[in-house]
Each structure stands twice: as structure tokens, then as C-alpha cells.
Amino acid sequence: MQIFLTGATGFIGQALVCTLRRRGWGVTALVRDPQGAPARWLETQGVALVRGDVTASDGLTQAMAGADVVIHNAGIYEIGADAALRERMHRVNVRGTEHVLAAALEARVPRTVCVSTVWALGPTGTQPSDERQRHPGTYLSAYEKSKVEAHAVALAYRARGLPLVLAMPNGVVGANDHSVFGYFLRLYLLHRMPPMGWGADTLYAFVDVHALAEGLARCADRAAIGTDYVFCGEPVTVRAMFSLWARYPGGMRPRLWLPFWIMRPQMALMEPLLRAVGLPAFMSRETVDVSRAHLNYSSARARRELDWMHPLPSEMWDAIVTREAQLLSLRNGLVNRLRPLPVAPDSLR
């Protein structure tokens, strides 16, 4: 099996490369900087590199020639993005999806797997939902809006005849995570977590990055063309997640849960401070806004049709917290330790 992969150097992409290569599949990755550390790591895994960028369509069709499957995983995720990053988010997430899927259609690739997100379906209530949900049309973040638009692009190309499978992970977590929860976990392990929080009862059904990689590989291998899959684990509240972390040495877990209206102006003050020290604004008004929404999705279809499995929340966080603590020991300085590594040594199973 020959795979053409976008987004191979990112958090999900690195785990996915390991999963694909363990199967013995050939992987060609589209990379912007072949000399960067993540691209060099890809070469050590036996991945062939093609220089390119999803924001430009030039050469994509030719690069895909001979591929059995295209996996489109490229995208920008950030909650609390500034104006410049919001514009780039649109170019990568929306226009990039159009460029890749158009090239796959022109190249007549037999199967394309597009990595979307449950944000393209919208928030749920407290009861679980699945891939049949439709987005209500209101947005809590620039990321959500860009992914809704990218999802619509994917559906349009499916209607034009692209043999497409859509994969929609819930919040993706793992060691070396670049998401909001990755930063909060590192704050906790560094004893910098404040003793207050918000959104205690918000439900999330996180998906482990390695389990997601396995799910995407199964989409590439056996999913019926034209199907959609949600990938997630069991739902837990934010309060319960912090309780799972609290089994390990770290800072204080939240003991005072504040309402959203109090937290939002405080987070507005944090945004410029975090950017000033070179960090993303993981504590921001958008962070508060998105935490109002339950993401209680079910992956029953993936379990039933793909024989996909996911660890229990306690098992998942055991592995993540243990490995994250090991990675923190590799570097010094608060800001440097909060940032994820470009490639986490030996962390990718």
C-alpha cells in the first residue's frame, strides 16, 4: 500500500507515520521544509519526502501519482489565535483542503481519507451524538469556523465523485500535545497550575493520538467509500479529568470553579502576555468560549465497522502523564518546557 500524506510533521501526523510504517506501507509525505527536524525524523522512519505546501496547488497531482490512498491530515489547530494566524488557518484548513482533494480527484487516487473534526459537526448536549449530527451554524472559535468550511469542501468533492472517507476525531490528546489541554497538563506537572478553573461539568470524549492513528490506518485500509467516522473515547467531565491527573505529583488541581463570565476578562489579559513570551494564547477568551460546549460524541460506528478500540480514560491518561513527565525532564526553563518538542524522542509507539 502506498500512502500520500499531508500533515506528517505534526502531532497527529508523527503518530500516524509510525502506525503506517509498522504495517509495512510506503509513505510519501508533503513537507514545507525538508531540512527541518520533523522532516529529518520522517526520513529516519523510511518516509519519502516531497517539498510542497497545501496552500499552493502546484505539483500536488503529480506528487500523488501512483498512490493507493491520500490521507489529508494537514491543518492548523489553535484556540486563541490572533488575526494573522486566523488568516493562515483559513488558507491551510479551507483552501488547503480544496487543493489536496482537487488534486486527488484529478490524479484518480482510489481512496482519500480526510481528517476533519467533531467541531465540524458542532457541540453536543450532555447526551451522546455521532457522525449524523449537523452543525448549527454558530461558532465559538476561528478554528471551528475553518473546519466547518473545510468539511463542506470535502463533502462537495465527494459529491463530485471523489472516493472519500471522512474521519472526525474528538479532542486529540497525547504526550507532547500542542492543544490547550497539553499546555495545562504541562503546567500541572511543573507545579504551575492555579487552584481555580472553569467549565467543571463540560463533557469531552477525548481520543488518544495513537488510537486515532490506528483508526485512520483502518480508514485507509478497509472503510467503505463514502462513510464518515467519529473517533473518541469515553466521555469525562473536566473535573474528572483533573482528578485523573491528580493521581500524579504536580501542582494544585482546581478547587474553586468560577463561572465563565468571570474567567473571560481574566483570559483576555493573558493573551498578550503569553504571546509576548513566545507561547500561543492557550489561556484566552476563545478557550473560555469553547469550554462552554459539550463534545460528547460516540465512536460506535468505528468500533462496529472497523473493529476499532480505545483505552479507558484512566489508562489513556496514565500513559500520557507518565510520558509527558519524562519529556519535561529533557529541557529546562518554564517557557521552553511548556512548549511541545518538534519531535518527542522515543515517544511514538
C-alpha positions in Angstrom: 0.0 0.0 0.0 1.3 3.4 -1.0 0.2 6.4 1.1 0.5 10.1 0.2 0.3 12.0 3.5 -0.1 15.7 4.3 0.4 17.0 7.8 3.0 14.3 8.5 5.2 16.5 10.7 2.5 17.5 13.2 1.3 15.9 16.4 -1.2 13.5 14.8 1.0 13.0 11.7 4.0 11.7 13.6 1.9 9.1 15.4 0.2 8.2 12.1 3.6 7.7 10.3 4.7 5.2 12.9 1.4 3.3 12.6 1.5 3.2 8.8 5.2 2.2 8.7 4.6 -0.6 11.2 2.2 -2.1 8.6 4.9 -2.0 6.1 3.2 0.6 3.9 5.1 3.0 1.8 4.6 6.7 2.8 5.3 9.8 0.8 4.9 13.0 2.9 4.4 16.5 1.7 6.6 18.8 3.7 7.4 22.5 3.6 10.9 22.3 5.0 12.8 19.0 4.1 15.7 20.2 6.3 13.7 20.8 9.5 13.9 18.4 12.4 10.5 16.8 11.9 11.2 16.2 8.2 14.6 14.6 9.0 12.8 12.4 11.6 10.4 11.3 8.9 13.3 10.2 6.7 14.6 8.0 9.6 11.3 6.3 9.5 11.7 5.4 5.8 9.3 8.1 4.6 9.9 9.7 1.2 9.7 13.5 1.2 8.1 15.8 -1.4 8.6 19.5 -0.9 5.3 21.4 -1.1 2.6 23.3 0.7 -1.1 22.6 0.8 -1.8 26.3 0.3 -0.4 26.0 -3.2 -1.8 23.5 -5.7 1.3 23.4 -7.9 2.6 19.9 -8.2 0.2 18.1 -5.9 -1.4 16.0 -8.6 2.0 14.8 -9.9 3.2 14.1 -6.3 0.2 11.8 -5.7 0.7 9.7 -8.9 0.8 6.1 -8.0 -0.6 6.5 -4.5 -3.3 4.0 -3.4 -4.5 6.3 -0.7 -4.2 10.0 0.1 -4.6 10.9 3.8 -5.2 14.6 4.1 -4.2 15.5 7.7 -2.7 19.0 7.2 -4.3 21.7 9.3 -3.7 24.4 11.8 -5.2 24.0 15.3 -5.1 26.8 17.8 -7.6 28.2 20.2 -6.9 31.9 20.9 -5.3 32.6 17.5 -4.5 36.2 16.6 -5.7 37.9 13.4 -2.6 36.8 11.4 -2.9 33.1 12.4 -6.7 33.2 11.8 -6.0 34.2 8.2 -3.4 31.4 7.8 -5.8 29.0 9.5 -8.3 29.7 6.7 -5.7 29.3 4.0 -4.4 26.0 5.3 -7.6 24.4 6.7 -10.0 25.5 4.0 -8.1 26.3 0.8 -5.5 23.6 1.6 -8.3 21.0 1.8 -9.6 22.2 -1.6 -6.2 22.0 -3.2 -5.5 18.5 -1.8 -8.9 17.0 -2.7 -8.9 18.6 -6.1 -5.5 17.0 -6.8 -6.7 13.6 -5.5 -9.7 13.8 -7.8 -7.6 14.8 -10.8 -5.0 12.1 -10.0 -7.8 9.5 -9.8 -6.5 8.2 -6.4 -8.6 5.2 -5.5 -9.2 6.4 -1.9 -8.9 9.6 0.0 -9.2 9.9 3.8 -9.8 13.4 5.0 -9.1 14.2 8.7 -11.8 16.5 9.8 -13.0 17.0 13.4 -16.2 16.8 15.5 -16.1 20.6 15.6 -17.3 20.3 12.0 -20.5 18.8 13.4 -20.8 21.2 16.3 -21.2 20.9 20.1 -23.5 18.3 21.5 -25.7 18.3 24.5 -25.0 16.1 27.5 -26.4 13.1 25.6 -24.0 11.5 23.1 -24.2 12.2 19.4 -22.5 10.8 16.3 -21.4 11.5 12.8 -25.0 12.1 11.7 -25.2 15.5 13.6 -25.2 18.7 11.5 -23.5 21.9 12.6 -25.9 24.6 13.8 -24.1 27.4 12.0 -22.8 29.4 15.0 -19.1 29.3 16.0 -17.2 29.5 19.3 -13.7 29.8 17.7 -12.0 30.7 14.4 -10.7 27.1 14.3 -14.3 25.7 14.5 -15.4 28.0 11.6 -12.4 27.0 9.4 -13.1 23.3 10.0 -16.8 23.6 9.2 -15.9 25.3 6.0 -13.2 22.6 5.2 -15.7 19.9 6.0 -18.1 21.4 3.5 -15.4 21.4 0.9 -14.8 17.7 1.5 -18.5 16.9 1.1 -18.6 18.9 -2.2 -15.7 16.9 -3.6 -17.4 13.6 -2.5 -20.4 14.8 -4.4 -18.2 15.4 -7.5 -17.1 11.7 -7.4 -14.0 11.7 -5.1 -13.8 8.3 -3.3 -13.7 9.9 0.1 -13.8 8.7 3.8 -14.2 11.3 6.4 -12.6 10.8 9.8 -13.7 13.1 12.7 -11.6 12.9 15.9 -12.8 14.5 19.1 -10.2 16.4 21.2 -6.9 14.6 20.4 -4.6 14.2 23.4 -1.2 12.6 24.0 2.3 13.3 25.3 3.9 16.3 23.6 0.4 17.7 22.8 0.1 21.2 21.3 -3.6 21.6 22.3 -4.9 23.6 25.3 -5.0 20.5 27.4 -1.4 19.7 26.6 -0.3 23.1 27.9 -2.5 22.7 31.0 -1.0 19.2 31.7 2.5 20.6 31.5 1.5 23.4 33.8 0.2 20.9 36.3 3.3 18.7 36.1 5.5 21.8 36.6 3.6 22.8 39.7 2.3 26.0 38.0 -1.4 25.1 37.7 -3.6 27.7 39.5 -6.1 26.3 42.1 -9.1 27.5 40.1 -10.8 26.5 36.9 -14.0 26.8 34.9 -16.3 24.5 33.0 -16.1 21.8 35.6 -19.1 19.8 34.2 -18.3 20.2 30.5 -18.1 16.8 28.8 -15.3 15.8 26.5 -14.7 12.4 24.8 -11.0 12.7 24.1 -9.2 10.4 21.7 -5.7 9.2 22.3 -3.4 10.2 19.4 -2.1 6.6 19.0 -5.6 5.2 18.9 -6.6 7.8 16.4 -3.6 6.9 14.2 -4.8 3.3 14.2 -8.3 4.4 13.3 -7.0 6.5 10.4 -5.0 3.5 9.2 -8.2 1.4 9.3 -10.0 4.0 7.3 -7.2 3.8 4.7 -7.3 0.1 4.6 -10.9 -1.1 5.0 -13.5 1.7 5.4 -16.3 1.7 2.8 -16.0 4.6 0.4 -18.5 7.4 1.3 -18.5 6.7 5.0 -18.0 9.0 8.0 -16.4 8.1 11.3 -16.1 9.8 14.7 -13.1 8.7 16.8 -13.2 9.3 20.5 -13.0 7.5 23.9 -15.5 7.6 26.8 -16.8 11.0 27.9 -15.4 12.6 31.1 -16.0 15.9 32.7 -13.3 18.5 33.0 -13.5 18.0 36.8 -13.0 14.2 36.4 -10.0 14.8 34.0 -8.2 16.9 36.6 -9.0 14.2 39.2 -7.2 11.6 36.9 -4.2 13.9 36.7 -4.2 14.4 40.5 -3.1 10.8 41.0 0.4 12.0 39.9 2.7 14.5 41.6 2.1 18.0 40.3 0.6 21.4 41.1 -2.8 22.1 42.7 -5.8 20.9 40.9 -8.7 23.3 40.7 -10.6 23.7 44.0 -12.5 26.8 43.0 -14.7 26.6 39.9 -15.5 30.0 38.6 -18.3 31.0 36.2 -17.5 31.7 32.5 -18.3 35.4 32.8 -15.6 35.9 35.4 -13.0 33.9 33.6 -13.3 35.5 30.2 -12.0 39.0 31.1 -9.1 37.4 33.0 -8.2 35.4 30.0 -8.2 38.5 27.8 -5.4 39.8 29.9 -3.4 36.6 29.5 -3.5 36.6 25.7 -0.8 39.3 25.1 1.3 38.1 28.0 1.6 34.5 26.6 2.3 35.8 23.1 5.0 38.1 24.4 7.0 35.2 25.8 6.6 33.2 22.6 3.7 30.9 23.6 0.3 30.5 21.9 -2.6 32.1 23.8 -3.8 28.8 25.3 -5.4 30.8 28.0 -7.7 33.1 26.1 -11.2 34.3 25.6 -11.7 31.6 23.0 -10.5 29.0 25.5 -13.3 30.0 27.8 -15.8 30.2 24.9 -15.2 26.7 23.6 -15.3 25.2 27.1 -19.0 26.1 27.2 -19.7 23.4 24.7 -20.0 19.7 25.4 -18.3 17.4 22.9 -20.0 14.1 23.9 -19.6 12.1 20.8 -19.8 8.3 20.2 -17.5 6.2 18.1 -19.9 3.3 18.0 -19.7 3.1 14.2 -15.9 3.0 14.1 -15.9 0.3 16.8 -18.6 -1.7 14.9 -17.4 -1.4 11.3 -13.6 -1.0 11.8 -13.1 -3.1 14.9 -11.5 0.0 16.4 -10.8 0.1 20.1 -9.9 2.9 22.6 -8.3 2.7 26.0 -10.3 3.7 29.1 -9.7 7.3 30.2 -7.7 6.2 33.2 -5.4 4.0 31.1 -5.0 6.7 28.5 -4.1 9.4 31.0 -1.7 7.0 32.8 0.4 6.7 29.7 0.2 10.3 28.7 1.1 11.8 32.1 4.0 9.3 32.6 5.5 10.1 29.2 4.9 13.8 29.5 6.8 13.9 32.8 9.7 12.1 31.1 9.7 14.6 28.2 9.7 17.6 30.6 12.9 16.3 32.2 14.7 16.7 28.8 14.7 20.5 28.9 15.0 23.5 31.2 13.2 26.8 31.7 9.5 27.3 32.2 8.6 28.6 28.7 10.8 26.1 27.0 9.3 23.2 29.0 5.8 24.4 28.2 6.4 24.2 24.5 6.0 20.8 22.9 9.1 19.4 21.3 9.3 19.4 17.4 9.7 15.6 17.7 9.3 13.8 21.0 12.2 11.2 21.2 11.0 7.6 21.6 7.5 8.8 22.4 5.9 7.5 19.3 4.8 3.9 19.6 
